[in-house]
Amino acid sequence: MRVALMDKVTKEVGSANQFVEVPNLKKSGILLSGILLENLSMNAWQRLAGPASTGSPTAAERPDPLQDTSSRRFKRGTVLRFGSEIYNAKLPSLQQAKITLQPRVFHDRQLVFEGKEQPLNLEGQNVEAPVYTDAVALGENLLPGDYVLQIVVFDNAAKGKKRIATQYVQFEVIE
């Protein structure tokens, strides 16, 4: 996909392009959708995920996932929250689901973070397209620059062999 824009006032022109893959859901194995991103302050994250969860972030702390996903620029010392839908997983029942996921972060082709492989929580989920959400703290010690978030999903219920799917998104860490 390629997009070009022109500002009528300044006559400035800009363009961007991105490869878009449209998989065949009828033939393919397990698949992941694109990754939706949102950036939270550490305080907002602690309110959402802390042991004594005190509720949603305040209006000033509320992220805009559409803006965050399109700009993909995040400050050090914040939390990068992400999500993706899973398609074609072998989910005969909630008790038998054997989907595990693992987030990874790379900088200059070097692995800088690898989360633990964890089971997909299916409670209250649509088993046709369950959603995986997780978060990664962007520590104060991260170097500014380009990073890649990779999600790896393992379908351990598939007959014969373990089926794997991956999805990634690039983002930038700023000061």
Backbone bond lengths (Angstrom), bond angles and torsions (degrees), N, CA, C in turn:
res aa  C-N    CA-C-N  psi(-1)  N-CA   C-N-CA  omega(-1)  CA-C   N-CA-C  phi
1 M - - - 1.440 - - 1.526 106.76 -
2 R 1.310 115.98 135.96 1.458 120.86 178.46 1.519 108.41 -130.52
3 V 1.326 116.19 136.02 1.460 121.93 -179.54 1.523 108.12 -128.33
4 A 1.335 115.81 135.90 1.460 121.57 175.23 1.527 107.76 -128.50
5 L 1.322 115.79 139.27 1.464 121.72 -179.38 1.521 109.80 -130.56
6 M 1.354 114.86 150.38 1.451 119.37 173.97 1.523 108.56 -132.76
7 D 1.320 116.00 130.61 1.454 121.82 175.26 1.523 107.01 -81.56
8 K 1.347 116.96 116.93 1.463 120.71 -176.24 1.524 112.83 -64.90
9 V 1.322 117.32 -28.98 1.462 120.40 -178.50 1.523 111.16 -76.02
10 T 1.337 116.65 -52.73 1.469 120.07 -175.55 1.521 113.05 -91.74
11 K 1.323 117.13 -11.92 1.480 123.54 -177.18 1.530 112.05 64.75
12 E 1.330 117.21 17.23 1.463 120.58 176.28 1.523 109.15 -76.86
13 V 1.326 114.98 144.61 1.461 121.64 -177.90 1.517 108.72 -122.35
14 G 1.311 115.50 142.49 1.461 121.32 176.40 1.514 109.50 -142.90
15 S 1.327 115.93 156.66 1.461 119.31 178.02 1.519 109.65 -147.73
16 A 1.300 114.75 160.65 1.466 122.07 176.27 1.516 107.98 -149.55
17 N 1.321 115.80 153.82 1.457 118.51 174.96 1.511 109.62 -142.64
18 Q 1.310 115.57 156.45 1.464 122.15 -178.42 1.531 107.18 -154.35
19 F 1.326 116.68 135.82 1.454 119.64 172.86 1.516 108.40 -74.19
20 V 1.319 116.49 137.24 1.454 122.00 179.23 1.523 107.53 -120.94
21 E 1.316 116.08 123.16 1.460 121.32 178.58 1.520 108.61 -103.51
22 V 1.319 116.11 127.49 1.460 121.46 177.57 1.527 107.19 -115.34
23 P 1.338 116.67 99.02 1.470 119.19 -176.48 1.527 111.29 -76.25
24 N 1.312 115.29 155.88 1.460 121.93 175.20 1.523 107.43 -85.49
25 L 1.324 117.04 105.43 1.464 121.38 -176.60 1.525 112.57 -67.10
26 K 1.327 117.80 -19.74 1.466 120.37 -179.32 1.525 112.09 -79.55
27 K 1.336 117.42 -28.83 1.461 120.31 -175.71 1.522 113.82 -106.50
28 S 1.300 117.28 -28.83 1.464 120.63 -173.00 1.525 111.66 -75.41
29 G 1.320 114.89 161.79 1.461 120.80 173.18 1.517 109.69 -80.25
30 I 1.299 116.34 -151.06 1.467 121.54 -178.74 1.529 109.66 -61.35
31 L 1.342 115.99 139.24 1.460 121.89 -176.60 1.518 110.14 -137.18
32 L 1.324 115.92 156.94 1.460 122.65 174.32 1.527 109.12 -118.44
33 S 1.320 115.58 143.57 1.466 120.19 172.84 1.520 108.08 -73.55
34 G 1.324 116.11 179.86 1.450 120.08 170.74 1.522 109.38 -63.26
35 I 1.307 117.08 167.38 1.465 122.11 -175.82 1.523 109.41 -102.48
36 L 1.320 115.96 127.93 1.460 122.77 175.75 1.522 107.37 -94.40
37 L 1.332 117.12 133.82 1.459 122.28 -176.81 1.521 111.00 -115.49
38 E 1.311 116.57 150.44 1.461 121.31 167.24 1.516 108.60 -150.02
39 N 1.323 115.28 149.21 1.451 121.71 -176.02 1.520 109.27 -113.54
40 L 1.321 115.87 129.62 1.463 121.91 -179.43 1.519 109.96 -123.69
41 S 1.315 115.49 145.89 1.458 118.47 171.55 1.529 107.31 -69.45
42 M 1.307 116.39 162.35 1.460 120.04 179.24 1.536 110.22 -61.89
43 N 1.346 117.31 -38.90 1.470 120.48 177.96 1.523 111.95 -62.65
44 A 1.334 116.80 -45.04 1.465 120.64 179.42 1.524 110.28 -63.24
45 W 1.341 116.89 -40.42 1.464 120.63 179.36 1.533 110.54 -63.94
46 Q 1.315 117.31 -43.36 1.458 120.63 179.79 1.524 111.10 -63.56
47 R 1.336 117.04 -34.71 1.469 119.93 176.20 1.525 111.28 -65.56
48 L 1.334 116.26 -38.10 1.466 120.35 -178.51 1.525 113.06 -77.69
49 A 1.315 117.07 -42.71 1.453 120.46 -168.54 1.522 115.07 -113.71
50 G 1.314 117.73 -5.83 1.461 120.20 -176.45 1.511 112.53 -65.95
51 P 1.341 116.86 161.96 1.463 120.72 -179.26 1.529 112.39 -60.14
52 A 1.317 116.64 -34.68 1.469 120.13 177.26 1.515 107.16 -108.11
53 S 1.333 115.78 62.46 1.455 121.84 -175.60 1.518 110.75 -51.89
54 T 1.320 115.13 124.01 1.465 119.76 -178.40 1.513 111.69 -103.10
55 G 1.322 118.03 15.70 1.456 120.46 174.60 1.507 114.16 105.83
56 S 1.327 114.88 -160.09 1.463 122.12 -174.11 1.514 111.55 -77.04
57 P 1.342 114.57 161.21 1.458 119.08 174.61 1.522 110.34 -64.16
58 T 1.324 116.06 155.48 1.465 120.89 176.73 1.526 108.65 -67.77
59 A 1.326 117.02 167.29 1.464 121.21 -179.88 1.525 111.01 -57.11
60 A 1.334 117.48 -38.86 1.467 121.01 -179.89 1.526 111.88 -68.84
61 E 1.336 117.60 -27.83 1.465 121.57 -178.06 1.524 113.19 -93.58
62 R 1.323 117.28 -9.66 1.458 120.68 -174.78 1.526 110.39 -65.67
63 P 1.337 117.50 123.69 1.460 120.00 -179.19 1.530 111.22 -79.29
64 D 1.308 115.42 167.03 1.454 122.41 174.42 1.532 107.11 -118.00
65 P 1.356 117.79 96.67 1.465 119.47 -175.65 1.531 113.76 -59.11
66 L 1.331 118.67 -31.22 1.461 119.62 178.23 1.526 110.79 -67.77
67 Q 1.332 116.72 -43.82 1.465 120.71 177.38 1.523 110.27 -66.18
68 D 1.343 116.72 -44.82 1.462 120.41 -179.01 1.524 111.68 -62.48
69 T 1.349 117.02 -40.54 1.459 120.38 -179.74 1.523 111.34 -68.19
70 S 1.330 117.67 -36.52 1.462 119.13 -178.45 1.531 112.19 -78.68
71 S 1.333 118.81 -40.86 1.471 119.97 -177.90 1.521 111.86 -81.86
72 R 1.318 117.84 -35.44 1.474 124.55 178.28 1.526 112.98 50.96
73 R 1.346 116.77 41.63 1.463 122.98 176.24 1.523 107.48 -121.76
74 F 1.346 116.46 122.53 1.458 121.10 -173.56 1.525 110.27 -132.79
75 K 1.329 115.62 141.12 1.466 120.84 -179.08 1.524 111.42 -81.04
76 R 1.332 114.15 148.18 1.465 119.36 172.59 1.524 108.33 -62.29
77 G 1.333 116.93 150.87 1.455 120.99 178.62 1.518 113.69 82.30
78 T 1.348 117.30 9.57 1.463 121.35 177.49 1.529 108.91 -114.21
79 V 1.317 115.52 -177.34 1.464 121.07 179.52 1.520 108.70 -116.37
80 L 1.314 116.18 128.32 1.465 123.10 175.59 1.522 107.21 -95.30
81 R 1.321 115.81 110.13 1.470 121.47 178.66 1.518 107.21 -100.55
82 F 1.339 117.07 141.15 1.460 120.11 -175.18 1.524 110.56 -144.18
83 G 1.328 114.64 160.84 1.452 120.30 179.31 1.512 111.79 -154.63
84 S 1.346 115.40 154.93 1.454 122.04 -179.64 1.525 108.66 -154.48
85 E 1.324 117.36 147.75 1.462 121.14 174.80 1.518 109.26 -92.49
86 I 1.340 115.24 150.60 1.458 121.82 -178.65 1.527 108.16 -113.30
87 Y 1.335 116.35 130.31 1.461 121.82 -179.32 1.530 110.70 -118.58
88 N 1.326 115.83 150.09 1.473 124.21 175.83 1.522 113.97 63.71
89 A 1.314 117.74 26.67 1.464 120.11 176.92 1.521 108.55 -78.69
90 K 1.298 116.70 149.51 1.466 121.89 177.37 1.522 107.82 -85.13
91 L 1.335 116.35 95.64 1.459 121.91 -176.75 1.530 110.17 -121.79
92 P 1.337 118.57 77.04 1.460 119.60 -179.16 1.519 112.98 -65.26
93 S 1.313 117.26 -32.21 1.459 121.07 176.14 1.519 108.19 -163.52
94 L 1.317 115.54 164.99 1.463 119.49 -179.93 1.522 111.20 -61.32
95 Q 1.334 117.58 -34.80 1.463 120.54 -177.81 1.535 111.74 -72.78
96 Q 1.339 116.70 -27.10 1.461 119.53 -174.64 1.531 113.29 -99.50
97 A 1.320 117.49 -0.86 1.463 120.03 -178.15 1.519 110.47 -62.27
98 K 1.320 115.42 131.02 1.459 120.07 -179.19 1.522 109.79 -130.07
99 I 1.312 114.82 50.20 1.462 120.82 178.28 1.523 107.80 -97.95
100 T 1.332 116.14 127.80 1.461 120.22 174.32 1.521 108.13 -124.47
101 L 1.334 115.06 152.47 1.456 121.02 -176.22 1.513 110.27 -134.44
102 Q 1.323 114.76 155.27 1.457 119.87 -179.90 1.524 109.89 -147.13
103 P 1.336 117.48 124.65 1.464 119.69 174.58 1.531 110.65 -90.81
104 R 1.320 115.74 147.28 1.463 122.29 176.84 1.523 108.38 -138.88
105 V 1.329 116.62 147.03 1.465 121.55 176.48 1.527 108.00 -126.63
106 F 1.339 115.58 133.20 1.456 122.55 -179.45 1.524 110.22 -120.72
107 H 1.329 115.88 146.42 1.468 123.21 173.51 1.522 106.90 -136.94
108 D 1.317 117.01 125.51 1.470 121.68 -176.20 1.524 111.71 50.82
109 R 1.328 115.86 44.81 1.474 124.10 178.44 1.524 114.10 64.94
110 Q 1.315 117.04 10.11 1.460 121.73 178.20 1.529 109.23 -106.65
111 L 1.312 116.86 134.70 1.460 121.63 177.20 1.522 108.87 -70.21
112 V 1.349 117.15 120.58 1.464 120.75 179.70 1.525 111.76 -110.34
113 F 1.326 116.90 -15.21 1.473 120.84 176.93 1.521 108.47 -153.93
114 E 1.329 114.98 135.42 1.468 120.94 174.84 1.520 107.37 -137.14
115 G 1.334 115.56 110.52 1.458 120.14 178.21 1.519 110.98 -72.76
116 K 1.319 115.19 163.61 1.458 119.58 176.97 1.523 109.85 -71.31
117 E 1.326 116.03 143.84 1.458 120.28 173.28 1.520 106.85 -66.30
118 Q 1.331 117.15 124.76 1.465 120.43 -175.28 1.522 110.64 -132.01
119 P 1.341 116.91 149.62 1.463 119.52 179.95 1.528 111.16 -71.19
120 L 1.324 115.36 148.51 1.459 121.72 176.43 1.518 108.90 -72.54
121 N 1.323 116.51 128.55 1.460 121.71 177.22 1.529 107.84 -84.27
122 L 1.332 116.94 112.79 1.461 121.25 -176.05 1.522 113.51 -98.54
123 E 1.314 117.33 1.55 1.466 120.15 -178.00 1.530 110.38 -60.54
124 G 1.333 115.81 123.10 1.454 121.93 178.82 1.524 114.19 72.17
125 Q 1.329 118.01 15.91 1.463 121.96 -176.12 1.524 111.58 -101.46
126 N 1.325 115.86 156.12 1.454 122.99 170.55 1.527 106.13 -79.24
127 V 1.323 117.81 115.02 1.464 120.16 -175.83 1.529 112.64 -71.23
128 E 1.336 118.52 -12.91 1.465 120.99 175.81 1.530 111.28 -71.37
129 A 1.327 117.18 -35.46 1.461 121.97 -179.80 1.524 109.02 -149.26
130 P 1.345 116.39 72.02 1.467 118.33 -179.72 1.527 111.28 -64.27
131 V 1.317 115.29 155.38 1.462 121.88 -177.92 1.531 109.02 -109.90
132 Y 1.312 115.34 135.20 1.463 122.36 175.34 1.519 107.65 -108.07
133 T 1.321 117.06 124.84 1.459 121.25 174.30 1.522 108.97 -127.59
134 D 1.302 115.13 147.93 1.455 121.23 179.43 1.527 106.54 -160.90
135 A 1.312 116.35 -177.95 1.461 120.74 -179.97 1.523 110.06 -150.48
136 V 1.324 114.73 154.06 1.460 122.34 178.15 1.523 107.54 -132.63
137 A 1.328 116.52 129.76 1.470 120.60 175.84 1.525 108.55 -76.42
138 L 1.315 116.08 130.94 1.466 121.77 176.26 1.525 106.61 -95.39
139 G 1.313 115.40 92.69 1.455 121.91 -173.48 1.515 114.14 -60.22
140 E 1.322 115.41 156.53 1.469 122.18 178.68 1.521 111.89 -62.35
141 N 1.343 117.55 -21.40 1.460 121.10 -176.86 1.528 112.96 -87.81
142 L 1.343 118.75 -2.76 1.462 119.89 178.57 1.529 110.05 -67.49
143 L 1.302 115.22 138.13 1.459 120.06 176.28 1.520 109.28 -73.68
144 P 1.320 118.14 139.85 1.459 119.21 173.05 1.531 109.24 -60.70
145 G 1.315 116.75 145.14 1.459 120.18 178.55 1.511 112.14 146.80
146 D 1.331 114.35 -169.31 1.460 121.64 -176.66 1.523 111.16 -87.81
147 Y 1.338 115.08 138.63 1.460 123.54 -179.80 1.524 108.65 -133.28
148 V 1.320 115.74 164.48 1.463 122.17 175.39 1.524 107.93 -129.77
149 L 1.337 116.16 127.97 1.461 122.46 172.21 1.516 106.32 -98.32
150 Q 1.323 116.37 126.23 1.459 122.02 177.90 1.520 108.62 -118.62
151 I 1.328 116.49 135.35 1.460 122.00 172.95 1.520 106.70 -112.00
152 V 1.329 116.47 129.28 1.454 122.12 176.81 1.522 107.21 -115.75
153 V 1.337 116.69 127.57 1.462 121.11 178.16 1.529 108.08 -116.13
154 F 1.325 115.42 134.92 1.456 122.84 -179.88 1.526 108.00 -114.68
155 D 1.324 117.28 123.99 1.461 122.46 176.25 1.523 107.46 -101.05
156 N 1.326 116.29 93.78 1.460 121.71 -175.54 1.522 113.08 -81.34
157 A 1.343 118.24 -4.62 1.463 121.65 179.95 1.527 111.61 -92.25
158 A 1.320 117.39 -8.39 1.466 120.54 -179.29 1.525 109.30 -65.27
159 K 1.319 115.73 137.32 1.467 120.24 -178.83 1.519 110.42 -69.87
160 G 1.309 115.38 141.41 1.455 120.94 176.12 1.508 114.04 90.02
161 K 1.315 117.59 -67.98 1.460 119.34 -177.32 1.518 110.52 -139.63
162 K 1.296 114.60 163.84 1.465 122.28 178.38 1.523 108.60 -71.18
163 R 1.334 117.85 124.35 1.458 121.13 177.16 1.529 108.61 -94.44
164 I 1.331 115.33 139.60 1.464 121.27 -176.73 1.531 109.06 -129.79
165 A 1.322 115.57 142.45 1.468 121.46 171.95 1.518 107.75 -135.65
166 T 1.318 116.28 149.15 1.458 120.54 177.65 1.527 109.27 -132.99
167 Q 1.305 114.27 154.91 1.453 121.90 173.80 1.523 106.16 -145.31
168 Y 1.302 117.19 149.69 1.460 119.22 179.40 1.515 110.15 -141.39
169 V 1.325 114.88 160.98 1.457 122.04 174.50 1.529 107.54 -145.97
170 Q 1.315 115.64 138.99 1.459 120.90 177.21 1.524 108.51 -88.11
171 F 1.339 116.06 148.27 1.454 121.33 175.12 1.517 108.70 -151.11
172 E 1.318 115.35 166.50 1.461 120.94 -178.29 1.518 109.54 -120.13
173 V 1.323 116.20 136.39 1.453 122.35 173.72 1.521 107.00 -99.45
174 I 1.349 115.38 128.26 1.458 120.91 179.99 1.527 108.71 -120.41
175 E 1.324 115.42 165.52 1.478 119.58 -179.11 1.494 111.75 -77.93
